[in-house]
Amino acid sequence: MASALRPTLLRQALAAPTSRVTSAAFRPRQQLIQRAPLAAFQTSSKRSILPALPQRLDGTVNDAVKLPPSEPTHGNYHWTAERLISAAILPLTVAPFAAGSLSPLIDGTFIGLIMVHSYIGFQSAITDYLPKWRVPFWRKAADWANLLALVVVGWGWYEFETNDVGLTAGITRIWKAGSVAEGTA
């Protein structure tokens, strides 16, 4: 903390008029300090990476906030469903490896929960950062892109489960390949 304040204190000491006479031993040091850059933090000009979102004000500042109509599927039930999905993923992550079972049913359930969990997470980010009232086009485009990603990822996982070894067996093979490579190295 003291090192952060030092340049500020030096700047104040140099800017303050001194009425006392400085000694000859102090003058070279003072001249050295005056030549040294004393800026604690360097800043550059503000450069916006993206343009600001469109601004719109409905009514005046003193008007009451217009709230959307409440829906029973949002809010508490939605939050509870998200927590249940997150809690269900935990045992399904460990169960196939701990029990030694390579069941396609467990794999499918695990993959389905991961996909729903990811979809809800991305949907929450879209809702937070792209409000409908500010950017209606980009909000709808992001919602459709999220749904398209869900379908593409679901199709890819389905193909991996039905035409290849599956999630749990694939992770087991990668794990064993890594341990064999470490043992031979």
N, CA and C atoms as an extended XYZ file, in Angstrom:
555
Properties=species:S:1:pos:R:3:atomname:S:1:resname:S:1:resid:I:1 pbc="F F F"
N         0.821       -1.184        0.000 N   MET     1
C         0.000        0.000        0.000 CA  MET     1
C         0.868        1.253        0.000 C   MET     1
N         1.952        1.220        0.762 N   ALA     2
C         2.816        2.386        0.829 CA  ALA     2
C         3.466        2.663       -0.529 C   ALA     2
N         3.798        1.605       -1.264 N   SER     3
C         4.422        1.820       -2.569 CA  SER     3
C         3.442        2.411       -3.568 C   SER     3
N         2.165        2.153       -3.401 N   ALA     4
C         1.173        2.723       -4.302 CA  ALA     4
C         1.002        4.214       -4.056 C   ALA     4
N         1.206        4.658       -2.829 N   LEU     5
C         1.033        6.068       -2.499 CA  LEU     5
C         2.285        6.893       -2.758 C   LEU     5
N         3.424        6.252       -2.862 N   ARG     6
C         4.687        6.968       -2.977 CA  ARG     6
C         4.715        7.966       -4.141 C   ARG     6
N         4.348        7.611       -5.355 N   PRO     7
C         4.387        8.610       -6.434 CA  PRO     7
C         3.485        9.802       -6.164 C   PRO     7
N         2.343        9.577       -5.539 N   THR     8
C         1.439       10.677       -5.231 CA  THR     8
C         2.071       11.613       -4.207 C   THR     8
N         2.676       11.033       -3.182 N   LEU     9
C         3.315       11.857       -2.165 CA  LEU     9
C         4.492       12.639       -2.753 C   LEU     9
N         5.269       12.001       -3.624 N   LEU    10
C         6.373       12.704       -4.270 CA  LEU    10
C         5.869       13.855       -5.126 C   LEU    10
N         4.799       13.615       -5.864 N   ARG    11
C         4.244       14.646       -6.719 CA  ARG    11
C         3.771       15.839       -5.879 C   ARG    11
N         3.113       15.539       -4.748 N   GLN    12
C         2.645       16.611       -3.880 CA  GLN    12
C         3.817       17.370       -3.270 C   GLN    12
N         4.860       16.644       -2.878 N   ALA    13
C         6.020       17.299       -2.268 CA  ALA    13
C         6.731       18.198       -3.272 C   ALA    13
N         6.800       17.760       -4.521 N   LEU    14
C         7.479       18.572       -5.524 CA  LEU    14
C         6.642       19.761       -5.964 C   LEU    14
N         5.322       19.603       -5.929 N   ALA    15
C         4.446       20.693       -6.371 CA  ALA    15
C         4.294       21.763       -5.299 C   ALA    15
N         4.468       21.418       -4.021 N   ALA    16
C         4.277       22.379       -2.932 CA  ALA    16
C         5.443       23.356       -2.903 C   ALA    16
N         5.163       24.630       -2.782 N   PRO    17
C         6.270       25.608       -2.693 CA  PRO    17
C         6.998       25.452       -1.360 C   PRO    17
N         8.282       25.441       -1.421 N   THR    18
C         9.075       25.274       -0.210 CA  THR    18
C         9.660       26.616        0.192 C   THR    18
N         9.514       26.961        1.447 N   SER    19
C        10.060       28.213        1.940 CA  SER    19
C        11.403       27.995        2.612 C   SER    19
N        11.729       26.749        2.886 N   ARG    20
C        12.990       26.476        3.545 CA  ARG    20
C        14.097       26.334        2.509 C   ARG    20
N        15.256       26.527        2.908 N   VAL    21
C        16.401       26.408        2.023 CA  VAL    21
C        16.857       24.956        2.041 C   VAL    21
N        17.009       24.392        0.857 N   THR    22
C        17.429       23.002        0.789 CA  THR    22
C        18.939       22.922        0.830 C   THR    22
N        19.409       21.866        1.405 N   SER    23
C        20.853       21.690        1.516 CA  SER    23
C        21.443       21.315        0.163 C   SER    23
N        22.733       21.452        0.049 N   ALA    24
C        23.419       21.142       -1.209 CA  ALA    24
C        23.388       19.650       -1.500 C   ALA    24
N        23.336       18.829       -0.459 N   ALA    25
C        23.303       17.376       -0.658 CA  ALA    25
C        21.942       16.922       -1.190 C   ALA    25
N        20.904       17.693       -0.906 N   PHE    26
C        19.552       17.289       -1.311 CA  PHE    26
C        19.236       17.752       -2.728 C   PHE    26
N        19.864       18.792       -3.232 N   ARG    27
C        19.530       19.347       -4.537 CA  ARG    27
C        19.726       18.362       -5.695 C   ARG    27
N        20.830       17.622       -5.813 N   PRO    28
C        20.945       16.679       -6.939 CA  PRO    28
C        19.855       15.608       -6.913 C   PRO    28
N        19.520       15.155       -5.721 N   ARG    29
C        18.469       14.141       -5.618 CA  ARG    29
C        17.127       14.718       -6.055 C   ARG    29
N        16.861       15.961       -5.674 N   GLN    30
C        15.604       16.599       -6.057 CA  GLN    30
C        15.548       16.798       -7.571 C   GLN    30
N        16.646       17.152       -8.191 N   GLN    31
C        16.669       17.313       -9.642 CA  GLN    31
C        16.450       15.978      -10.346 C   GLN    31
N        16.989       14.907       -9.780 N   LEU    32
C        16.792       13.574      -10.351 CA  LEU    32
C        15.323       13.176      -10.283 C   LEU    32
N        14.680       13.471       -9.169 N   ILE    33
C        13.262       13.136       -9.003 CA  ILE    33
C        12.419       13.939       -9.982 C   ILE    33
N        12.787       15.220      -10.208 N   GLN    34
C        12.002       16.043      -11.124 CA  GLN    34
C        12.107       15.555      -12.560 C   GLN    34
N        13.222       14.961      -12.927 N   ARG    35
C        13.375       14.455      -14.291 CA  ARG    35
C        12.691       13.106      -14.490 C   ARG    35
N        12.490       12.341      -13.421 N   ALA    36
C        11.882       11.015      -13.537 CA  ALA    36
C        10.378       11.157      -13.748 C   ALA    36
N         9.776       10.261      -14.541 N   PRO    37
C         8.317       10.305      -14.703 CA  PRO    37
C         7.636        9.905      -13.401 C   PRO    37
N         6.635       10.663      -13.020 N   LEU    38
C         5.997       10.431      -11.732 CA  LEU    38
C         4.576        9.911      -11.850 C   LEU    38
N         4.117        9.543      -13.011 N   ALA    39
C         2.749        9.064      -13.158 CA  ALA    39
C         2.612        7.672      -12.565 C   ALA    39
N         1.667        7.516      -11.658 N   ALA    40
C         1.465        6.213      -11.017 CA  ALA    40
C         0.802        5.236      -11.974 C   ALA    40
N        -0.159        5.724      -12.732 N   PHE    41
C        -0.874        4.865      -13.663 CA  PHE    41
C        -0.916        5.552      -15.019 C   PHE    41
N        -0.618        4.812      -16.053 N   GLN    42
C        -0.707        5.348      -17.403 CA  GLN    42
C        -2.027        4.902      -18.008 C   GLN    42
N        -2.734        5.807      -18.603 N   THR    43
C        -3.969        5.457      -19.288 CA  THR    43
C        -3.879        5.939      -20.721 C   THR    43
N        -4.577        5.263      -21.572 N   SER    44
C        -4.617        5.676      -22.967 CA  SER    44
C        -6.010        6.213      -23.266 C   SER    44
N        -6.197        6.671      -24.459 N   SER    45
C        -7.508        7.196      -24.818 CA  SER    45
C        -8.518        6.052      -24.870 C   SER    45
N        -9.769        6.398      -24.646 N   LYS    46
C       -10.832        5.398      -24.631 CA  LYS    46
C       -11.131        4.963      -26.051 C   LYS    46
N       -11.062        3.679      -26.275 N   ARG    47
C       -11.388        3.119      -27.584 CA  ARG    47
C       -12.467        2.068      -27.400 C   ARG    47
N       -13.632        2.311      -27.911 N   SER    48
C       -14.721        1.353      -27.803 CA  SER    48
C       -14.501        0.238      -28.806 C   SER    48
N       -14.567       -0.994      -28.319 N   ILE    49
C       -14.413       -2.140      -29.207 CA  ILE    49
C       -15.692       -2.346      -30.009 C   ILE    49
N       -16.815       -2.300      -29.321 N   LEU    50
C       -18.110       -2.439      -29.978 CA  LEU    50
C       -18.894       -1.149      -29.770 C   LEU    50
N       -19.724       -0.784      -30.724 N   PRO    51
C       -20.532        0.420      -30.514 CA  PRO    51
C       -21.558        0.188      -29.411 C   PRO    51
N       -21.981        1.261      -28.792 N   ALA    52
C       -22.965        1.165      -27.722 CA  ALA    52
C       -24.294        0.665      -28.277 C   ALA    52
N       -25.029       -0.045      -27.434 N   LEU    53
C       -26.348       -0.518      -27.841 CA  LEU    53
C       -27.283        0.668      -28.018 C   LEU    53
N       -28.340        0.510      -28.810 N   PRO    54
C       -29.266        1.631      -28.990 CA  PRO    54
C       -29.941        1.991      -27.675 C   PRO    54
N       -30.079        3.273      -27.437 N   GLN    55
C       -30.681        3.769      -26.204 CA  GLN    55
C       -32.112        4.204      -26.498 C   GLN    55
N       -33.022        3.842      -25.597 N   ARG    56
C       -34.419        4.226      -25.768 CA  ARG    56
C       -35.035        4.441      -24.395 C   ARG    56
N       -35.755        5.507      -24.221 N   LEU    57
C       -36.399        5.806      -22.962 CA  LEU    57
C       -37.889        5.964      -23.229 C   LEU    57
N       -38.689        5.118      -22.612 N   ASP    58
C       -40.141        5.211      -22.751 CA  ASP    58
C       -40.688        6.007      -21.570 C   ASP    58
N       -41.336        7.111      -21.870 N   GLY    59
C       -41.883        7.943      -20.810 CA  GLY    59
C       -40.837        8.885      -20.256 C   GLY    59
N       -41.021        9.250      -18.986 N   THR    60
C       -40.071       10.147      -18.339 CA  THR    60
C       -39.355        9.402      -17.228 C   THR    60
N       -38.431       10.084      -16.600 N   VAL    61
C       -37.656        9.477      -15.527 CA  VAL    61
C       -38.540        9.154      -14.323 C   VAL    61
N       -39.592        9.931      -14.119 N   ASN    62
C       -40.438        9.765      -12.944 CA  ASN    62
C       -41.551        8.735      -13.130 C   ASN    62
N       -41.699        8.177      -14.319 N   ASP    63
C       -42.741        7.167      -14.544 CA  ASP    63
C       -42.369        5.864      -13.859 C   ASP    63
N       -43.388        5.121      -13.481 N   ALA    64
C       -43.163        3.822      -12.848 CA  ALA    64
C       -42.618        2.837      -13.879 C   ALA    64
N       -41.908        1.859      -13.401 N   VAL    65
C       -41.331        0.839      -14.272 CA  VAL    65
C       -42.444       -0.081      -14.756 C   VAL    65
N       -42.437       -0.388      -16.047 N   LYS    66
C       -43.422       -1.299      -16.613 CA  LYS    66
C       -42.859       -2.712      -16.527 C   LYS    66
N       -43.445       -3.525      -15.698 N   LEU    67
C       -42.983       -4.901      -15.522 CA  LEU    67
C       -43.739       -5.832      -16.453 C   LEU    67
N       -43.052       -6.837      -17.009 N   PRO    68
C       -43.763       -7.799      -17.847 CA  PRO    68
C       -44.671       -8.669      -16.981 C   PRO    68
N       -45.708       -9.247      -17.584 N   PRO    69
C       -46.587      -10.113      -16.787 CA  PRO    69
C       -45.824      -11.337      -16.284 C   PRO    69
N       -46.120      -11.732      -15.061 N   SER    70
C       -45.401      -12.863      -14.469 CA  SER    70
C       -45.938      -14.185      -15.020 C   SER    70
N       -45.025      -15.142      -15.138 N   GLU    71
C       -45.383      -16.467      -15.614 CA  GLU    71
C       -44.959      -17.486      -14.566 C   GLU    71
N       -45.807      -18.484      -14.284 N   PRO    72
C       -45.453      -19.456      -13.245 CA  PRO    72
C       -44.277      -20.353      -13.626 C   PRO    72
N       -43.964      -20.467      -14.911 N   THR    73
C       -42.846      -21.335      -15.312 CA  THR    73
C       -41.500      -20.675      -15.090 C   THR    73
N       -41.492      -19.376      -14.852 N   HIS    74
C       -40.244      -18.667      -14.600 CA  HIS    74
C       -40.121      -18.376      -13.108 C   HIS    74
N       -38.951      -17.971      -12.724 N   GLY    75
C       -38.769      -17.615      -11.325 CA  GLY    75
C       -38.393      -18.808      -10.480 C   GLY    75
N       -39.157      -19.056       -9.445 N   ASN    76
C       -38.815      -20.073       -8.462 CA  ASN    76
C       -38.787      -21.481       -9.057 C   ASN    76
N       -39.774      -21.836       -9.862 N   TYR    77
C       -39.797      -23.182      -10.455 CA  TYR    77
C       -38.625      -23.371      -11.411 C   TYR    77
N       -38.331      -22.337      -12.157 N   HIS    78
C       -37.224      -22.394      -13.103 CA  HIS    78
C       -35.903      -22.566      -12.360 C   HIS    78
N       -35.710      -21.810      -11.288 N   TRP    79
C       -34.496      -21.886      -10.490 CA  TRP    79
C       -34.365      -23.267       -9.853 C   TRP    79
N       -35.469      -23.806       -9.346 N   THR    80
C       -35.450      -25.131       -8.722 CA  THR    80
C       -35.101      -26.198       -9.752 C   THR    80
N       -35.639      -26.097      -10.946 N   ALA    81
C       -35.317      -27.074      -11.994 CA  ALA    81
C       -33.832      -27.001      -12.363 C   ALA    81
N       -33.282      -25.798      -12.452 N   GLU    82
C       -31.848      -25.656      -12.746 CA  GLU    82
C       -31.002      -26.301      -11.665 C   GLU    82
N       -31.350      -26.115      -10.407 N   ARG    83
C       -30.581      -26.697       -9.300 CA  ARG    83
C       -30.708      -28.221       -9.294 C   ARG    83
N       -31.890      -28.748       -9.589 N   LEU    84
C       -32.061      -30.204       -9.639 CA  LEU    84
C       -31.235      -30.826      -10.762 C   LEU    84
N       -31.208      -30.167      -11.912 N   ILE    85
C       -30.399      -30.672      -13.036 CA  ILE    85
C       -28.919      -30.641      -12.676 C   ILE    85
N       -28.476      -29.552      -12.065 N   SER    86
C       -27.070      -29.455      -11.667 CA  SER    86
C       -26.721      -30.512      -10.629 C   SER    86
N       -27.624      -30.757       -9.697 N   ALA    87
C       -27.373      -31.768       -8.663 CA  ALA    87
C       -27.401      -33.173       -9.243 C   ALA    87
N       -28.212      -33.415      -10.264 N   ALA    88
C       -28.290      -34.748      -10.866 CA  ALA    88
C       -27.056      -35.061      -11.706 C   ALA    88
N       -26.378      -34.048      -12.200 N   ILE    89
C       -25.178      -34.276      -13.015 CA  ILE    89
C       -24.046      -34.851      -12.161 C   ILE    89
N       -23.948      -34.419      -10.914 N   LEU    90
C       -22.830      -34.850      -10.059 CA  LEU    90
C       -22.734      -36.366       -9.887 C   LEU    90
N       -23.778      -37.046       -9.448 N   PRO    91
C       -23.622      -38.503       -9.294 CA  PRO    91
C       -23.456      -39.229      -10.632 C   PRO    91
N       -24.059      -38.691      -11.691 N   LEU    92
C       -23.918      -39.346      -12.993 CA  LEU    92
C       -22.518      -39.186      -13.565 C   LEU    92
N       -21.751      -38.233      -13.050 N   THR    93
C       -20.374      -38.062      -13.490 CA  THR    93
C       -19.492      -39.178      -12.939 C   THR    93
N       -19.744      -39.576      -11.709 N   VAL    94
C       -18.883      -40.542      -11.023 CA  VAL    94
C       -19.426      -41.966      -11.117 C   VAL    94
N       -20.733      -42.132      -11.184 N   ALA    95
C       -21.362      -43.457      -11.096 CA  ALA    95
C       -20.830      -44.484      -12.094 C   ALA    95
N       -20.693      -44.183      -13.377 N   PRO    96
C       -20.231      -45.220      -14.306 CA  PRO    96
C       -18.816      -45.704      -14.008 C   PRO    96
N       -17.979      -44.833      -13.514 N   PHE    97
C       -16.593      -45.208      -13.251 CA  PHE    97
C       -16.465      -45.917      -11.903 C   PHE    97
N       -17.251      -45.490      -10.917 N   ALA    98
C       -17.183      -46.104       -9.590 CA  ALA    98
C       -17.819      -47.489       -9.600 C   ALA    98
N       -18.939      -47.640      -10.291 N   ALA    99
C       -19.649      -48.919      -10.305 CA  ALA    99
C       -19.108      -49.854      -11.378 C   ALA    99
N       -18.366      -49.330      -12.328 N   GLY   100
C       -17.835      -50.169      -13.402 CA  GLY   100
C       -18.860      -50.481      -14.468 C   GLY   100
N       -19.957      -49.755      -14.481 N   SER   101
C       -21.021      -49.999      -15.446 CA  SER   101
C       -20.842      -49.084      -16.645 C   SER   101
N       -20.883      -49.657      -17.824 N   LEU   102
C       -20.822      -48.869      -19.057 CA  LEU   102
C       -22.177      -48.972      -19.755 C   LEU   102
N       -23.190      -48.408      -19.132 N   SER   103
C       -24.551      -48.513      -19.631 CA  SER   103
C       -24.881      -47.359      -20.570 C   SER   103
N       -25.455      -47.679      -21.736 N   PRO   104
C       -25.896      -46.600      -22.628 CA  PRO   104
C       -27.006      -45.747      -22.013 C   PRO   104
N       -27.788      -46.324      -21.109 N   LEU   105
C       -28.854      -45.573      -20.460 CA  LEU   105
C       -28.268      -44.480      -19.553 C   LEU   105
N       -27.237      -44.829      -18.784 N   ILE   106
C       -26.587      -43.835      -17.934 CA  ILE   106
C       -25.897      -42.776      -18.800 C   ILE   106
N       -25.242      -43.214      -19.869 N   ASP   107
C       -24.601      -42.265      -20.781 CA  ASP   107
C       -25.614      -41.294      -21.370 C   ASP   107
N       -26.728      -41.833      -21.840 N   GLY   108
C       -27.759      -40.985      -22.450 CA  GLY   108
C       -28.346      -39.995      -21.461 C   GLY   108
N       -28.588      -40.446      -20.241 N   THR   109
C       -29.122      -39.550      -19.213 CA  THR   109
C       -28.111      -38.453      -18.884 C   THR   109
N       -26.856      -38.863      -18.744 N   PHE   110
C       -25.796      -37.903      -18.430 CA  PHE   110
C       -25.649      -36.863      -19.544 C   PHE   110
N       -25.629      -37.309      -20.776 N   ILE   111
C       -25.501      -36.399      -21.918 CA  ILE   111
C       -26.714      -35.476      -22.006 C   ILE   111
N       -27.895      -36.028      -21.813 N   GLY   112
C       -29.111      -35.210      -21.859 CA  GLY   112
C       -29.102      -34.118      -20.796 C   GLY   112
N       -28.687      -34.467      -19.577 N   LEU   113
C       -28.645      -33.469      -18.513 CA  LEU   113
C       -27.582      -32.405      -18.783 C   LEU   113
N       -26.438      -32.817      -19.328 N   ILE   114
C       -25.402      -31.834      -19.668 CA  ILE   114
C       -25.909      -30.876      -20.749 C   ILE   114
N       -26.620      -31.407      -21.735 N   MET   115
C       -27.142      -30.554      -22.799 CA  MET   115
C       -28.179      -29.569      -22.273 C   MET   115
N       -29.095      -30.031      -21.430 N   VAL   116
C       -30.112      -29.134      -20.867 CA  VAL   116
C       -29.456      -28.096      -19.963 C   VAL   116
N       -28.479      -28.536      -19.173 N   HIS   117
C       -27.749      -27.622      -18.287 CA  HIS   117
C       -27.043      -26.532      -19.100 C   HIS   117
N       -26.395      -26.916      -20.185 N   SER   118
C       -25.701      -25.949      -21.039 CA  SER   118
C       -26.693      -25.003      -21.723 C   SER   118
N       -27.794      -25.547      -22.207 N   TYR   119
C       -28.807      -24.727      -22.872 CA  TYR   119
C       -29.351      -23.668      -21.919 C   TYR   119
N       -29.673      -24.078      -20.693 N   ILE   120
C       -30.204      -23.126      -19.709 CA  ILE   120
C       -29.160      -22.081      -19.361 C   ILE   120
N       -27.903      -22.482      -19.238 N   GLY   121
C       -26.838      -21.530      -18.924 CA  GLY   121
C       -26.658      -20.497      -20.015 C   GLY   121
N       -26.609      -20.948      -21.268 N   PHE   122
C       -26.470      -19.993      -22.375 CA  PHE   122
C       -27.714      -19.117      -22.495 C   PHE   122
N       -28.888      -19.699      -22.233 N   GLN   123
C       -30.119      -18.911      -22.299 CA  GLN   123
C       -30.112      -17.817      -21.240 C   GLN   123
N       -29.586      -18.119      -20.062 N   SER   124
C       -29.494      -17.103      -19.009 CA  SER   124
C       -28.551      -15.987      -19.412 C   SER   124
N       -27.431      -16.327      -20.040 N   ALA   125
C       -26.484      -15.299      -20.499 CA  ALA   125
C       -27.121      -14.439      -21.589 C   ALA   125
N       -27.850      -15.053      -22.497 N   ILE   126
C       -28.530      -14.301      -23.558 CA  ILE   126
C       -29.565      -13.362      -22.953 C   ILE   126
N       -30.336      -13.853      -21.994 N   THR   127
C       -31.356      -13.031      -21.349 CA  THR   127
C       -30.732      -11.844      -20.626 C   THR   127
N       -29.586      -12.074      -19.967 N   ASP   128
C       -28.955      -10.997      -19.210 CA  ASP   128
C       -28.317       -9.949      -20.107 C   ASP   128
N       -27.641      -10.363      -21.160 N   TYR   129
C       -26.837       -9.430      -21.951 CA  TYR   129
C       -27.507       -8.927      -23.218 C   TYR   129
N       -28.576       -9.540      -23.653 N   LEU   130
C       -29.297       -9.089      -24.842 CA  LEU   130
C       -30.786       -8.926      -24.509 C   LEU   130
N       -31.164       -7.862      -23.807 N   PRO   131
C       -32.571       -7.693      -23.459 CA  PRO   131
C       -33.425       -7.444      -24.698 C   PRO   131
N       -34.643       -7.970      -24.684 N   LYS   132
C       -35.545       -7.847      -25.846 CA  LYS   132
C       -35.848       -6.398      -26.186 C   LYS   132
N       -36.002       -5.561      -25.205 N   TRP   133
C       -36.401       -4.182      -25.465 CA  TRP   133
C       -35.277       -3.359      -26.088 C   TRP   133
N       -34.016       -3.794      -25.934 N   ARG   134
C       -32.915       -3.014      -26.508 CA  ARG   134
C       -32.481       -3.531      -27.863 C   ARG   134
N       -32.350       -4.838      -27.985 N   VAL   135
C       -31.864       -5.426      -29.239 CA  VAL   135
C       -32.754       -6.623      -29.603 C   VAL   135
N       -33.971       -6.358      -30.070 N   PRO   136
C       -34.895       -7.462      -30.332 CA  PRO   136
C       -34.406       -8.418      -31.415 C   PRO   136
N       -33.764       -7.906      -32.472 N   PHE   137
C       -33.305       -8.775      -33.545 CA  PHE   137
C       -32.197       -9.707      -33.063 C   PHE   137
N       -31.189       -9.135      -32.392 N   TRP   138
C       -30.048       -9.947      -31.951 CA  TRP   138
C       -30.449      -10.904      -30.842 C   TRP   138
N       -31.438      -10.542      -30.042 N   ARG   139
C       -31.930      -11.452      -29.006 CA  ARG   139
C       -32.566      -12.676      -29.653 C   ARG   139
N       -33.407      -12.444      -30.654 N   LYS   140
C       -34.054      -13.556      -31.332 CA  LYS   140
C       -33.023      -14.406      -32.079 C   LYS   140
N       -32.039      -13.765      -32.700 N   ALA   141
C       -30.985      -14.506      -33.395 CA  ALA   141
C       -30.175      -15.355      -32.416 C   ALA   141
N       -29.865      -14.814      -31.252 N   ALA   142
C       -29.112      -15.575      -30.246 CA  ALA   142
C       -29.939      -16.731      -29.697 C   ALA   142
N       -31.240      -16.511      -29.503 N   ASP   143
C       -32.108      -17.605      -29.041 CA  ASP   143
C       -32.138      -18.744      -30.058 C   ASP   143
N       -32.263      -18.395      -31.333 N   TRP   144
C       -32.282      -19.429      -32.373 CA  TRP   144
C       -30.923      -20.115      -32.505 C   TRP   144
N       -29.846      -19.360      -32.346 N   ALA   145
C       -28.503      -19.956      -32.406 CA  ALA   145
C       -28.296      -20.919      -31.243 C   ALA   145
N       -28.812      -20.569      -30.073 N   ASN   146
C       -28.723      -21.468      -28.917 CA  ASN   146
C       -29.500      -22.753      -29.168 C   ASN   146
N       -30.687      -22.630      -29.747 N   LEU   147
C       -31.481      -23.814      -30.057 CA  LEU   147
C       -30.818      -24.657      -31.144 C   LEU   147
N       -30.260      -24.007      -32.154 N   LEU   148
C       -29.546      -24.730      -33.209 CA  LEU   148
C       -28.338      -25.474      -32.638 C   LEU   148
N       -27.595      -24.827      -31.741 N   ALA   149
C       -26.447      -25.484      -31.100 CA  ALA   149
C       -26.900      -26.692      -30.300 C   ALA   149
N       -28.035      -26.595      -29.618 N   LEU   150
C       -28.564      -27.728      -28.858 CA  LEU   150
C       -28.868      -28.902      -29.784 C   LEU   150
N       -29.488      -28.624      -30.925 N   VAL   151
C       -29.828      -29.691      -31.877 CA  VAL   151
C       -28.567      -30.318      -32.472 C   VAL   151
N       -27.597      -29.492      -32.872 N   VAL   152
C       -26.370      -30.011      -33.484 CA  VAL   152
C       -25.566      -30.843      -32.482 C   VAL   152
N       -25.434      -30.339      -31.270 N   VAL   153
C       -24.702      -31.086      -30.243 CA  VAL   153
C       -25.442      -32.372      -29.891 C   VAL   153
N       -26.750      -32.308      -29.798 N   GLY   154
C       -27.535      -33.519      -29.520 CA  GLY   154
C       -27.380      -34.558      -30.607 C   GLY   154
N       -27.384      -34.124      -31.840 N   TRP   155
C       -27.188      -35.050      -32.958 CA  TRP   155
C       -25.785      -35.669      -32.905 C   TRP   155
N       -24.781      -34.846      -32.615 N   GLY   156
C       -23.420      -35.357      -32.505 CA  GLY   156
C       -23.269      -36.367      -31.382 C   GLY   156
N       -23.866      -36.078      -30.219 N   TRP   157
C       -23.795      -37.043      -29.112 CA  TRP   157
C       -24.544      -38.328      -29.450 C   TRP   157
N       -25.690      -38.206      -30.144 N   TYR   158
C       -26.442      -39.396      -30.548 CA  TYR   158
C       -25.594      -40.272      -31.467 C   TYR   158
N       -24.946      -39.641      -32.432 N   GLU   159
C       -24.076      -40.400      -33.344 CA  GLU   159
C       -22.926      -41.054      -32.587 C   GLU   159
N       -22.347      -40.356      -31.635 N   PHE   160
C       -21.236      -40.903      -30.855 CA  PHE   160
C       -21.700      -42.072      -29.993 C   PHE   160
N       -22.896      -41.984      -29.451 N   GLU   161
C       -23.419      -43.063      -28.599 CA  GLU   161
C       -23.825      -44.293      -29.401 C   GLU   161
N       -24.433      -44.085      -30.568 N   THR   162
C       -24.947      -45.228      -31.321 CA  THR   162
C       -23.921      -45.835      -32.268 C   THR   162
N       -23.054      -45.032      -32.860 N   ASN   163
C       -22.128      -45.542      -33.867 CA  ASN   163
C       -20.697      -45.687      -33.370 C   ASN   163
N       -20.433      -45.260      -32.153 N   ASP   164
C       -19.086      -45.360      -31.608 CA  ASP   164
C       -19.180      -45.983      -30.218 C   ASP   164
N       -18.183      -45.783      -29.388 N   VAL   165
C       -18.122      -46.472      -28.099 CA  VAL   165
C       -18.993      -45.856      -27.031 C   VAL   165
N       -19.346      -44.591      -27.157 N   GLY   166
C       -20.144      -43.928      -26.140 CA  GLY   166
C       -19.283      -43.065      -25.234 C   GLY   166
N       -19.932      -42.264      -24.429 N   LEU   167
C       -19.241      -41.282      -23.605 CA  LEU   167
C       -18.351      -41.930      -22.548 C   LEU   167
N       -18.905      -42.810      -21.740 N   THR   168
C       -18.143      -43.397      -20.639 CA  THR   168
C       -16.996      -44.256      -21.145 C   THR   168
N       -17.251      -45.076      -22.145 N   ALA   169
C       -16.183      -45.915      -22.702 CA  ALA   169
C       -15.120      -45.051      -23.386 C   ALA   169
N       -15.524      -43.961      -24.022 N   GLY   170
C       -14.566      -43.058      -24.649 CA  GLY   170
C       -13.658      -42.398      -23.618 C   GLY   170
N       -14.242      -41.940      -22.508 N   ILE   171
C       -13.440      -41.344      -21.440 CA  ILE   171
C       -12.505      -42.387      -20.835 C   ILE   171
N       -12.995      -43.610      -20.672 N   THR   172
C       -12.162      -44.695      -20.126 CA  THR   172
C       -10.981      -44.970      -21.053 C   THR   172
N       -11.227      -45.004      -22.341 N   ARG   173
C       -10.136      -45.253      -23.301 CA  ARG   173
C        -9.107      -44.121      -23.266 C   ARG   173
N        -9.570      -42.893      -23.196 N   ILE   174
C        -8.642      -41.760      -23.129 CA  ILE   174
C        -7.837      -41.820      -21.839 C   ILE   174
N        -8.492      -42.158      -20.746 N   TRP   175
C        -7.808      -42.237      -19.453 CA  TRP   175
C        -6.728      -43.325      -19.472 C   TRP   175
N        -7.093      -44.491      -20.007 N   LYS   176
C        -6.129      -45.594      -20.070 CA  LYS   176
C        -4.999      -45.288      -21.042 C   LYS   176
N        -5.276      -44.614      -22.137 N   ALA   177
C        -4.230      -44.259      -23.095 CA  ALA   177
C        -3.249      -43.285      -22.462 C   ALA   177
N        -3.747      -42.366      -21.667 N   GLY   178
C        -2.880      -41.422      -20.979 CA  GLY   178
C        -2.004      -42.100      -19.938 C   GLY   178
N        -2.581      -43.074      -19.209 N   SER   179
C        -1.784      -43.762      -18.188 CA  SER   179
C        -0.773      -44.706      -18.826 C   SER   179
N        -1.097      -45.284      -19.976 N   VAL   180
C        -0.129      -46.144      -20.681 CA  VAL   180
C         0.997      -45.296      -21.213 C   VAL   180
N         0.676      -44.113      -21.754 N   ALA   181
C         1.715      -43.225      -22.287 CA  ALA   181
C         2.630      -42.725      -21.169 C   ALA   181
N         2.083      -42.445      -19.990 N   GLU   182
C         2.910      -42.007      -18.870 CA  GLU   182
C         3.792      -43.139      -18.363 C   GLU   182
N         3.286      -44.370      -18.400 N   GLY   183
C         4.065      -45.511      -17.928 CA  GLY   183
C         5.227      -45.853      -18.839 C   GLY   183
N         5.092      -45.591      -20.131 N   THR   184
C         6.159      -45.929      -21.078 CA  THR   184
C         7.182      -44.796      -21.197 C   THR   184
N         6.808      -43.599      -20.784 N   ALA   185
C         7.710      -42.462      -20.954 CA  ALA   185
C         8.852      -42.465      -19.990 C   ALA   185
